[in-house]
Amino acid sequence: MKAISFTEKGVAASVDMPLPELLAGHALVRVRAAGLCHTDIDVLHGRYGEGRFPLVPGHEYAGIVEAVAPDVTGIYVGARVAVDPNLPCGTCPACSKGLTNLCRDLKAYGVTHNGGFAEYSLVRVGHLHGIGTLPFEVAALAEPLACVLNGLSSAGLNAGAASTDNALVFGAGPIGLLLALSLKAEGVGSVTVADINESRLAFAKELGLEAVAAGSKELLAQKRAFDLVADATGIASVVEAMIDFTADGGTIMVFGVCAPDARISIPPFEIFRRQLKICGSHSLNRNIPDALAILRRDNGAMARLVSHKLPLTEIVPYFTKRGGNPATMKVQFVAE
């Protein structure tokens, strides 16, 4: 089969591989769509995961069940499915608390196990979720959307956002816009996206979001104005500045992935006196079904985040591009 392989640290290539051997409790999935995430780049360069090479990347994918192991029940050949990539141990303290995304020995398809940038992928059947008639390229958004939903849960918005009148999201890339659209879907009345790129801000407006240039007078005039402020840039200085835009009693959500050695300075008196909440969010936590339910209800806005649908062999350059076109949003491998 054709696949993309991280053959060694920093090296991605299109390769031919044998089909995975069908194991007990597993299904062979013919991949129909797989999305590229910045985490894939971190895996390639050894900044995330175990640095195991060779490795087939890709943790955002959907496809058709091609074969199932003899011991498998409840899933059938021909089923249209999305994949939950996380493989928690199930027994550590975090898993025992239901925080499987914080498992001390967390594995994942596309990170420690071969993932979705291949014609076929071997997946544990418990990690497959039916997508019905949802297009594969839309269903492949379920994983990043599930990460967003985990973030909203961490911020206390999983049961509705009635107490949150407005929100500010720094970063108008695909994950920032997905976060902003999800806040709207959760009932937040006004959601503003801040970015330095005008074309991305224009796209945010097309999606029905408020948009403002980062660092502009317009944004600076809205200090302490937002009930929820979230970072989707992964830039430490942006995270540090979020406290200035958070309303008294509001919530700061660190959603973007900053460098592990980055540090910020926030006055603890501000947190105390203004009763601010700071929350983090890592990955997804068994909420692919919730994400699929939202994608089924979506009016097509989230699907518009897929800007590139490419054959497998044309995906390779996107693992090494730096400072690409800001108009590029979610890049996907979509099978013909």
Beta strands, then each sheet from edge to edge (+ up, - down):
strand 1: 2-8
strand 2: 11-16
strand 3: 26-35
strand 4: 60-68
strand 5: 80-83
strand 6: 86-87
strand 7: 107-108
strand 8: 120-124
strand 9: 128-130
strand 10: 166-170
strand 11: 190-195
strand 12: 210-213
strand 13: 226-231
strand 14: 246-254
strand 15: 277-280
strand 16: 306-310
strand 17: 330-334
sheet 1: 1+ 2-
sheet 2: 8+ 3- 4+ 5- 9+
sheet 3: 8+ 3- 17+ 16+
sheet 4: 6+ 7-
sheet 5: 12+ 11+ 10+ 13+ 14+ 15+
end
